[in-house]
Amino acid sequence: MSLSNGRAYLAIPGPSVMPDAVLRAMHRASPNIYEGELHDLTRSLIPDLQAVAMTQTAKVAIYIGNGHAAWEAALANTVSRGDTVLVLATGPFCIGWGEVAAQMGVHVETLDFGINAPVDPARVSAHLAADTGHRIKAVLAVHVDTSTSVKNDIAALRAAMDAAGHPALLFADCIASLGCDRFEMDAWGVDVMVAGCQKGLMTPAGISFVWFNAKADAARGDCVTRYWDWRPRAAPELFHQYFNGTAPTHHLYGLRAALDIILAEGLDNVFARHATLARTIWAACDHWAADGPLQMNVAQPAHRSHAVTSAGIGSPWGDKLRHWCEHRCGLTLGIGLGRVPADGYFRIGHMGHVNAHMIMGALGTIDAGLKALDIPHGRGALEAASSVIATA
């Protein structure tokens, strides 16, 4: 017997659950790309994308591509071959950003902080202070690593850079966090920020964004090409310059609906909802961990993402639990991406279009899976989780 018939729940850390309003907005014939509604809609996205990033000064460029495309665009517009960038690794994603830089002919220095803890600002400050010749052109950090669920304090990182008196640009990858964990581009002193549409922005994967301030725009290295150039995209004279070609028409309609949902709820309310749902999951995990192998990857709550929770449970139980949840109950959990052994881990995505009953349903399914597979675990997880919801 299968209990999975009915609407499945994709509880992975992106692509996230798509609201019906987004899907309805995209379910249409191709529009006129030369004039009219599509042009007006696209222009309307820009101030709202700035609002979600909490910036009044940065411009934003839209690219047809995933987050890796945004990585390359951010670098292409700011660095030159032979420049040096500093990668602050708290998981595989910032390392991956550095690998893109290296393939562009950029020298990469890496400070590795492991996979269980955030960047240490003091260590960064010391490294930059030692760079008296200011070789380092940019500091690359991930706000939330999608694999490890580590959340970095970007404001503290900017303070550390300023304390070292270093002029490097600060880059932030918010692909997993935008619209979930609080991020303030202007207030935190970020020069370049990248994100994708398929996580907190609740739109099917396919477009990504780069926000950049005047300091970043002035950097202008020799790696930029016609396609990646953010200047015509951010200030187009003609509509097709937004995308250097044909617009991603249906994604734009979906994104418009998603931004409407976010702004109607209000950013502060969006952040509060994600924080409460994250604490709900952590409460359950704490109880499961009390008498069994399950452990959250990040020990300190302040260093955990509100968008994704990464947990280890031992090989091969991560894969077995995921398989049971999906094929018996219709709940899809994230794989142990970038973890060794991969089958000993799983991730819960709690980003974007999620609410209390969805999270409680996911936790109930995981609890049932632990029982069905005879995986040792502590009791009372669902009671603890529901108490978080009840007292929110």
C-alpha positions, 0 to 999 in steps of 0.5 A: 500500500502507498500513502503517497497518492495526492499532492506531493510535498517537495521539501528540498532546498530549491526548487521550492514549492511554487504557489498556485498564483505563480503557476497560473501567471505562467500558464499563458500563451507567449506574449508580444515581446516587442511592446506592451504588457511585458515591457511594463511588467519587466520594468515593475520588477526592478524596484521590487527586486531592490526592495527584497534585497533591502537596497535603495542604491544598488542596481539589479541585472537579470540573467537567464540562468541559474545561480552559477550563471550569477556567480560568473556574471558578478565576477566577469563585471568586476575582476581582471585576469591575474586579480586575487579574490578571497573565498570564505568557505563554509561548505561547497558553494563558496568553494564552487564560486572560487572555482569559477573565478579560477577558470576565468584566470583569477587567483583564488585564496581560500580561508576554510572554516569547515562545514559546521560553523560560520566565518570567523570575522577576526580571522578574515580581518587578520588575513586582509590586514596582512595584504598590505599591497591590497592584492585582494580585489574581492571577498566572496562569502555565502550568506547561507550555504545550501549544503551545510545550512551554515548562515554567515554574519555578513554585517560582521564580515563587512565590519571586519573588512573595514577594521582591516582598512581593506578596499576589497569588494564584498560579494554575498551569495544569497541564493539560498537565503533571499526572501527567507533569512533577513538580508540588508544589502545597503545596511550591511555594506555589500557591494555585489549580491547574487540570487536565483529565482527558485528558492525564496522567490518561489519561481521555477528555476531559470533566472538569476540576479546580480545586485551591484552598487556604484563601487562594484560598477566602477571596478570594471575588470577585463573579464566582462563580455557582451553577454555578461555585461550588467550595464545594459541590463540594469539601464537598458535603452531598448527592452531586449537589452534587459536580457541581451536577447529574447526575454524569459517571458513566462518566468517574468510573469511568475516572478511578478506574482511571487513578488506580489505575494512577498510584498503583500505579506511584508518582508518583516512578516516573511522573515518572522514566518521563516524563523518560526518554522525553522525553530519548529524543525529544530525543536523536533530535531533536538528531540530525535537527537536525544536518543539516536544518531540524528544530529543537526549539522550546525550546533548553534541556532544563531548560525543556522539558516531559516531556509534549510536544515542539514542533518546527519543520521549515519550511512545508509540511513539518510538515503533510506529515510528519504526514500521511505518518506518520498515513496511511502508518503509523498514527502521529498527531502533533500539529498546529502549534497556535498557530504561524505558519505552522502547517504548518511545525510538529508536536508529539509527545505523550509523556504518560500511558500511554506506554512505551519501545517506543511512543516508539521506534516513533514515532521510527522512523516519523518517521525513515522519514517524513523519508526518504520525503519527502526532508526533509534530516535528520541520521543516527543519531537512532534509535541515539541514542534507543535509547542513552537507553533502554539506559542509563536 
